Each structure stands twice: as C-alpha cells, then as structure tokens.
Amino acid sequence: MRYPVMLIDRDKVLNNVRVIADMCGSAGIDVWGVTKGLAGDSRLAVLYSEGGFKGVADSRLRNLRKIQESGLAAPRQLMRIAMPSELEDVSCVCDVSLQSEPETVRRLDEICASAGLTREVLLMIDVGDLREGFWPRELPHASEYFAGLRGGVRIVGVAANFACASGLLPSRENLERLVSYRDMLQDSLDCELPVVSAGGTCCLKVVEEGNAPRQVNQLRVCEGALLGMDTAFDREIPYLERGAVTIVAEVVECKHKPSVPSGEIGMQSFGERPVFIDRGVRKRALLGIGRQDVNVDRIEPLRDDVHIVTASSDHLIVDVTDADSLRHHEGGYRPGDTIAFRPLYPAMLAAATSEYVDKIFFARLTQSDD
Ligand SMILES: *Cc1c(COP(=O)(O)O)cnc(C)c1O
C-alpha cells in the first residue's frame, strides 16, 4: 500500500445509506446522495444507488461527468449554481440543476431547447442561510422571469440549503416557509412544482423528530452517510456508523526532542505563530502527510494517546510518547509504522481532492478489491 491513503469502508457507508434511505423513505422523502465529499468518486455513487438513494448530487460538474462516464444509471443533480460559461456542459451532464438566476435559467433553456433536450430545474430559495437563492420578495415576479421558456427547461420545484454559509439550522418553521414559497411560485407560474428539496445532513434531525412538513420530499445528504456526523448540530448521529472513512499516514522519523524550540520564534510556514507548552522531552513522530493533503485541525488520531503537535505543507508531527509505552514491539513507534486518523468533513474534502492521497474502497469480508 502507498501512503497517505484514505480508506473507505464500503459496508459502513452502505449501512449508513440504507438507514438514512429507510428513515427518510418512511417520511415520504427521497434522498439524493451527495458525492462531493469524495470528489465525485463513482464507487461512492454506486454505493449510494445500492443503498437506496434516488440520485446523486454534486457541486462540481467535473465530478458529475465522471459519474456519467462510469455508466451508472442514477440521475445526476448539479447543486452549485451553474456558471454561465458551463451551461453547455450542464445540459449534457445533469438531469437536474439548482438555479437562482432567471437569466441563467433562460440561457440553459435556450441551449437545451436547441439540442432537443429537456432538463429539470429546482429554484433555489434563500430561507436565511444567505448563500445562494432567490430572495422571497423576488418570487411574485417569477412569471415575468420565466415567461417564454421554450421547453428546454422544466421547473419542477424548489430547494434550500441550511448550515452552509451562515450556519442557519433547519426547523419546522423555516421548512414550512420553504413550502409556502413553493406554493407562491406555483401560483405565479401557474404550474405544479412537485419537488421540495432540502439539504444537507442537518435536516436529518428535523426528520428524526417528526418535524419535517409532509410536503418536503427530497433531502440531499453527504456528511451523515460518510462520517455519521452532523457538524451543524454538533453531534454524532446515534443511529449511524462513524469511522467509515479513515486516513492513514506513514511515519518517516521518530525522535525524542524538546517540546519548546530554542531561539527567536517567528511565523511558521503557514503564517501562524505557534504557541508551545513545555512538556519536557517528548517522542515525536514525523508523518508523510501535510497541509496540502488534509486540514490538520480537522483530523483526530484514532488512538487517544497520540496527539497532533503541528503540521507544515508536507509533514504532520504527532506526539507518541504516551502511545509508545503501550506498544508491544521493542522501542515503540519507528519509521514505516502507520498512524490512522478520523477526518472531519473539511479534512475529508481536502484529502479527497488531493492527488497525493490514494483512495481505497474495501469491504470487510473480501479484503480490498479495488
Ligand atoms: C454539500 C451540500 C449538501 C450536503 O451537505 P451535508 O451537510 O454534507 O450532507 C447539500 N446541498 C448542497 C447544496 C451542498 O452543497
């Protein structure tokens, strides 16, 4: 095996997908599996489909194209507001896209109609997270905005984000508002808009508690399925498995060194001024993984007796003094040993997009077969 590597436990992910799909299914909600957490890996898209998610969603067109090229039949949804320059590709790659600019919808309609295609659009509505989306006072003008579409685009519903830019949490109240905006749009456009879509993982809590309005019928989920975590509500999701994704790095140096540097201290390589606590001489392991590959503030060693000290672009330093005493082999940690970490969402994203980190999907019974 080459290191660093991100290991994805297929059984755990699949289990999470099934549990989420079943729970949401009982509430009348279709789940779309968000693949951006693993950079649109088509192996993840396959797991999502196997486990009962209705489609795959990603913020990057490039990721959706990879999934399209893999031949998977699941419908594809583009979640990031499309750049006007990529609409041609959107029309070829995406069955559904989230949109918030009338002009962009009209251009997409032109392109699709000219190519003899019909693509679905969900209108993004900003219910208060203040990232993308129509502002409610725009909605009564919808019939002007979308007059004269040529049938290249079919507006099928509304969508909203929670806890993306501002950390706004979903609630029965703001989801009901989303439904009421859908109703306003239906009146304005004089057509049925059957889809009410919410994202992401934080919405599971509202579903669990029975507080999702029955009109909400689509959820877009990533973090929960992969990590069993809900960052927005700051919780481990009790009915999901954590530990489906681990990052493993290899030790390249192991030495006893003081815990405080000697001499005048300036900025380290990432422009931060480190603070040191004198804990005496400690055994430090230097790992071949760095800030280029992961967000070091967002990984935690699986062993609680291994402690992260600091990192530079290509190295991560961990204190293994406590762990060493429990190791069986003579001398404790040494070069060639590996240390495993659990990534939080930002670290998983960074590792997923680092070409220096291999990604291996494995199944517990059959060993690694990818
Ligand atoms: C990333 C993303 C999601 C998934 O969010 P999680 O909290 O990771 O489940 C949903 N919707 C949009 C628009 C996103 O960008």
PDBQT file of the ligand as one rigid body, heavy atoms in Angstrom, charges set to zero:
ROOT
HETATM    1  C1  LIG A 401     -22.650  19.833   0.238  1.00  0.00    +0.000 C 
HETATM    2  C2  LIG A 401     -24.061  20.097   0.011  1.00  0.00    +0.000 A 
HETATM    3  C3  LIG A 401     -25.033  19.262   0.593  1.00  0.00    +0.000 A 
HETATM    4  C4  LIG A 401     -24.681  18.121   1.522  1.00  0.00    +0.000 C 
HETATM    5  O1  LIG A 401     -24.434  18.618   2.796  1.00  0.00    +0.000 OA
HETATM    6  P1  LIG A 401     -24.036  17.683   4.031  1.00  0.00    +0.000 P 
HETATM    7  O2  LIG A 401     -24.313  18.508   5.210  1.00  0.00    +0.000 OA
HETATM    8  O3  LIG A 401     -22.606  17.311   3.869  1.00  0.00    +0.000 OA
HETATM    9  O4  LIG A 401     -24.903  16.471   3.993  1.00  0.00    +0.000 OA
HETATM   10  C5  LIG A 401     -26.364  19.532   0.292  1.00  0.00    +0.000 A 
HETATM   11  N1  LIG A 401     -26.725  20.544  -0.527  1.00  0.00    +0.000 NA
HETATM   12  C6  LIG A 401     -25.806  21.370  -1.085  1.00  0.00    +0.000 A 
HETATM   13  C7  LIG A 401     -26.267  22.461  -1.991  1.00  0.00    +0.000 C 
HETATM   14  C8  LIG A 401     -24.454  21.173  -0.840  1.00  0.00    +0.000 A 
HETATM   15  O5  LIG A 401     -23.559  21.993  -1.419  1.00  0.00    +0.000 OA
ENDROOT
TORSDOF 0
